[in-house]
Amino acid sequence: MTEYTKDAPPETGISWPRAVAVIGAAGLIGSGVVERLAVEGLAETVHMIDLRDNILDAHAIDISEAQILSGTSRTKLVVGPPADGSPVDLVIVAASAPETPDGDRRDFLLANLRLLQRLVPDIERLSGTEGAVMLLSNPVDVLAESLRRLSNIDPDRIVGYSLNDSLRFRAAVARELLIAPDRVDGLVLGEHGNGQVPLFSALTVDGKPADLDPAQRTSVTEDITGWFFRWSALKPGRSSGWTTPLGVANIVRSMGEGKLHPATAWTRDRDGLPDSFVSLPARFTHRTVIAELGHISSTERDQLIQAAKSVAAAADDALAALDGES
């Protein structure tokens, strides 16, 4: 274990999370998450975990110098898990198999599920009995549901990152209306992928309800569901390396402040939803994630129910395939 910055001052103003572990911190997404947490001072200690220690050391040196430049030094960077084996408040799993060009997010489900299965003992040890676990790899909802079944981690401590769907919804609406995206506020629930549910019923522009006609809704829906295909066609060999780390930092801040935010969360078999993991409005309180669905249209609810069923069925199939390999 190597420490690259001094201990945080005794009074940092950070109530939660004090300690974070990022698994897969050598990769693009993982290192980006570490950089955002450190530069924004969102934790007292960030443990960087990966098989490639030399890359971790290089990232830690670079990020610690970025902290100096940003004037935020309260977050300590540590290469390796806690030396005393103590659990952390938040485990962020950024480790992922390479993305498949021209594919769907589910096309690399088994590869990421195999990886997740190998990581379960580490995730359980790092999160202990109270730590939260945030998954970033895709398909995030199916992996979250699979982690619930593969581990002893309480399902209401498992979350998945799904903010990008709502960002792309806002961008698509802005393109359709020919306005700036920061004027648009909208939320996407459901499955991260083709089963996503854009909440047109709650869409606003400049804080006022925006009622898109059927043709506009179709255009926006086609835009957001086609995002991954358009991205894959570029064959970048990577995921969204800038948006996701910034989004993760925003979500961690919202979790720490107990604010409502979109997240892949356990349905708890409530609100008429099947027992599964889908993106929902969620709030982190008392070290658990509580989904707060609120009012949605009957059509949106039906779509959300279908998304939850789809995720559960995909987890069934993937876990069965995994068992068949053993």
N, C-alpha and C positions, 0 to 999 in steps of 0.2 A: 504494500500500500504506500503510495506516494502522495503527499500533500503539497499543493502548489500555491496555496494562499494561506495566510495566517488565520487563526481562529476569528470568527465573527465577534464584533464588540459585544459585551454582556447584554446591552439593550439594543436589539436590532429592530424592534417593532414588528417582528414576524411571529405570529401566533401559530400559523399552520400554512404549509408544511415546514417544519424545521429541518428535517432531513429527507432528501430525495435520492433515489437510486435510479439511474438511467441504464437499462440493459440494451446493448447495441449502440453504445455511445461513440463508437469509432465511425459509424456510418454517417451518411449525409443528414438524415432526419435526426438521429440520436445526437450527433454533435451540435446540430442546429438548436435542438431543445436545450442542451446544456448551456450553450452560448446565451440563449434568451433568458433562461432562469438566472444565470450568473450576472449578466449585464443589467437586468432589471431588478436584481436583488430579491428574488421571490422565495428564496430558501436560505437557511443558515449554512447548510452543507449539501453539496451535490456529489454523490458517488458515481463515478464513471466506470461502467462495467462492460467489458468486451474481451474477446480472445486475443485481440491485437493490441497488446500493451504499448508497443512502440507508437502506434497511431494515437492511442489515448494520451500518452505523454506529450506528443506533439500538439494535440488539440488543447490539452490543459495549459501548456505554455502560452499558446496563441490566445486562448480565451482569457487567461489571467492578465495578459497585457491589454486586451480589449477592455477589461474591467477598469484598468488604470485610466485608459482613454475616456471611458464613460463616467468616471468618477464614482463608480459603485463598487465597493470592495467588501461589502458585508457578507457575501456568499463565498464560502470556502470550497475549493475544488479538490476532490480526493480521487485518485486513480485506485480503484478497488473497492470492495465492500467494507462496511464498518469492521475495524480490526478486532473489536470485542464481540462481534457476532450479534450485536443488538439490532433489532428491526428498525426500519425507517417509517416515516409517515406516508410516503407515496412512492410506489414503484412504477416507473414508466417503461413499458416494454416497446422499444423501437426496433428490435431485431426483426429482420424480415428476409424472406427468400427473394431473389431477383424477380422483378416484375416481368410478365410475359407480354411481348409486343402483340398488338392486334387481338388481345384477349379481353375477357371480362374479369372483374375482380375475383370471381369465384374460380377462375382457371388456375390460380396458384394457391387455392385453399389447402390442398393436401400438403404441399411443401411447407406452408406456414404452420399448419397444424402439427406436422412432425416436429418442427422447430419448437413450437409452443409446448408440446408434450415433454421435450427434453428440458425445457426451462422451468417446468412446474415446480420441482424441488427448490430451485433458487428463488423463484417468485414467492413461494410459501415461506421460506426462511427469511427473506428480506422484509416481507410485509407483516410477519408475525400474526398476532391475533387481532390487531386493530388497524393496520396500515391499508390504505387504498391502493388499488392496482388499476393503472390506465393503459389500455392497449392502443397502439397506433397502427399495427399491421392490418392488412386487408385479407379477406373481407371481415371487417372489424366486428360486426354484429355476430356473425357465425362463430368467430374465434372467441368472443366473450361468452357466448352460450356454451361453447365447448369447454372453456376454462372452468365454468361453473360445474360442469360434470366431471372434469378430470382432476379437480383439486379439492382441497378442504377449505378453500377461501369462501367466506360468506358472500353470496351473490350480490348483496347490497353494498359490498366494498369493491365491486368490479365495475369499471366504466370503460367506454370506448370513445375515442376521439371522432366526432362526426360534424364538427363545426363547418368544414369546408363545403358541405352540401348547401348549407344556408347561404354562405357567401356566394356560391355560384348561382343560386336562385336569385339573389339580389342583383347580381351582374346581368343575368339573362333578362330580368324584368326591366332593368335600366336600358339595355340594348333595344328591347321591344318598344319602350316608350320614348327612346331617344333622350334620356336624361342622365344626370350623374348618378352613379350607384350609391353614393353616400346619402342620397335623398330617399332611398328605398330601405324599408325594414321588412324582413320576411324570414320565415322559419321553415325548415324542411325536417320532417320526422320520418319514421319508418326505417327501411333498409338502406344501407349505404350502397347504392347501385340502382339497378332497374326497379327495385321496389320502394324507391323513395317517395314520400308523400309531401309535396309542396302545399303549404297551408295558404291557399289563395283566399280563404275566408278571413285570415288575419293580416293580409298584406296591407302595408301602408306606404304612402309617399308623402314626405314632409309631415309625417305624424298623423295624416288623415287616411281613412280607409280608401283603398284603390280597388275599383271593380273592373277587372279585365274582362273583355268579351270572350266568347268561346274560342274564336280564332286566335286571339292573343294568348289565351291559356295553353292552347295546343302548341303554339310556337315556342312558348317558354318551356313547357314540359319536354318537348323534343330537344331543345337546347341543353337542358340540364342532364337529361338521360343520355345524351350523346357526348357529354364532356369526356368521359374516360376513353371512348373510341377515338376521339380527335386527339387526345393526349398520346395514346398508344401509337397512333399513326405516325407521330413524330419520332418514334423509337429513341426516346431520350435515355432509356436504360435506368431510369430513376423515378422516384415519386416527386411530389411537390415539396421541394427542399426549402422554400422560403415561407410559403403560406402556413404550412403545418407547424413548424416550430413557433412562429409568432402566435398562431391560434392556440397551441398548447399552453403557451405562457398566459394568454388571456383566460383560458379555461382554469388553469391552476389558480390564478388570481381570483376568479369568480368562486371557485371551490373554497378558497381560504376565507373569503368574505361572506360565504353563505348565499351568494346571489344565484338567481335562476339562470340556467344556461342550457343549450342543447347538448345532449350526451347520449351515447349508446348505453342504456341502462336496463336493469331487470324490470320486467313488467309487474312482477309479484302476482301475476294472474289476477290483476285488478282492472277496473274500468272496462270489463268485457273483453280484455285482451288475453290471448293465450299466453301461457307461461313461457317466456322467451326473452330475448334481448333485442331491442330496437331503439332508434333514436327518439328521445322524448325530452320535453322540458324537465330539467332535473335540478335539485338543490342538494348540496353537500352539508349535512348537519349531524353533529354527534358522531362523526367518523363513519357515517353511512350516506349512501346516495339515495335520495327519495325522488321518485318521478312525480311530477305534477302536471297531468295532461291538460286540465282545463277544458274550455269549450272549443269544440271543433265541429264541423258540419258532419251530417250523417254519412255522406260520401267519403269524406276524409277518414272517418272512423272505420268504415268498411275497408278502406285501403290499408289502414294501419293494422287491422286485424289480419288481413291477408299477408301483409309483410311479416308480422310476427310468426304466423304459421309457416311461411316460406323459410325464415331463418331457422326455426326449430327443425323443420324437415331436412334442411341442408346440413345441420349439425348431426342429425341422426345418420344421414348417409355418409358423411365424412368420417364420423367416429367408427361406423361399421367398417368402412374401407380401411381405416387405420388398424382396427382389430384384426382384419384379414391379412394384414402385412406381417403381423407378429407370429 
